[in-house]
Amino acid sequence: MGIEVGGILGLLWLILAIYAIVKIVGSSAGTGAKVLWIVLILLLPLLGLILWAIFGPK
C-alpha cells in the first residue's frame, strides 16, 4: 500500500485549519472578526490560511 499525496496534504490542511481556528477563538478580537476569519478559512482553504498567517496574528 502506497501513501497518497492527496491524503497527506488533506491531513496537513486539516491540522493547520484546526490550529488556526483554535488560535482565532482564543484571540482577543471581536466576535465578528473571529467569525469572519473562521468562515474565510473554511470556505477558501489555502487562501484563507495564507491570509490569516499574514494578517491574522499580531
N, C-alpha and C positions, 0 to 999 in steps of 0.2 A: 504494500500500500504506500503510495506516494503522498507527500504533503502538498496540498493545494495552495497555491499562492493566494487565490481569492479568499480562502478560508482564513489564512494568516492575516491578510490585510483587513478583512472584516473584523476579526478579533481585535486587532490593533486599534481600528477605528472605534470599536465599542469601548475599549478600555480608556482611550483618550476622551471620548464623549462623556463617559461616566465621571472621569476625573474633572473635566471642565464643568459639568453640571453641579458636582459637589462643591467645587470652588465658588461657583456663581451663587448657589444657595447660601453658602456661608459668608458671602461678602456683605459689606455694609451698604451696598447700592439699594436704591428704592425697588419696590415690588415690580413696578412697570418695567424698569431696566432689566431686572432679573428674568422676568417672563420673556421679554424681547430677545435676550441673549439665548435662552434655552430654546425658544422656537427657532431662532436662526440656526443654532447648532443642529437641531433635529431635521429641519427642512432643507438646509444646504450643508450637508455633512462636511465636505472638505473645505469649502469656502468659509463656512461658519466657524470651524475650528481655527482656521488661519486668522480670520478677523478677530476672534476672541483672543488669540495669543498675542496679537499686535496691539489691539485697543482695549481689551478687557481688563486684565490685572494691572494693578498700579504698583 
